[in-house]
Amino acid sequence: MSSSDQSPGPNPAKGSEHVPGQPTSIKKQVIDMGTEMLQSLKPIKHASLHGCTFAIYSHDMSRQIETHHFCSRLNQDFVQCAVYDSDDSNARLIGIEYIISDKIFDTLPPEEQKLWHSHAYEIKSGIWVNPRVPELVGRPELQNLTKTYGKFWCTWQADRGDRLPLGAPALMMSPQAVSPGVLKPELLQQRDTKYSISPESLKSSRMELQEPHTINPMADYWKQNGKGFAVDFQDTEMKLRAAFP
């Protein structure tokens, strides 16, 4: 059993929704407020997009989770996202996603392309939404996203009851129109109800979004090959010398 699939045995980090630890003291809260005022926190404040969508574990596609991506753009072809399990103030940071344009994706070697997923279906079907942002305002960015690919590593499998980020990271895939990548309807309904989203209206408004002429077949690797990916650990000899003179 691979590390990213293996659920850790019973321990204090299992069995509750709460992260272990004492409540933050008033003194520590005051210190945090002071440092926040003194430091720039530029990378965090550069985030300009909140996307809510769903992700599927590559090694177990029966497991599907709601994800909240807080994204910052490094340039026109590259976006990086901190991924949380909600948009609440106490949300857990459960992973990272990198999003690249089709132009960059096509330059990657095939072995690397296998780790990435396409976004066209996710956008066009209304699975990806920008909460509280009118569709008209978000439309240009949605159009850009339809032609992108993402690589998402989940570092905290909170959905299996982990109270801490345990074990190996897990590679995630995006929902698709074919099994086993079809999103569970109850998950979508719950999310849409929370944000007062009309799925029918959303799909209708996105019909005119241009899809890629072709989606690189190396992406969404499971669709063509029926195989997922899982991470495992192995002992290795440490390098005791610098690799460079």
Summary of the structure (lengths in Angstrom):
residues: 245
radius of gyration: 19.5
end to end distance: 39.8
largest distance: 61.4
contacts: 642
relative contact order: 0.19
helix: 27%
strand: 23%
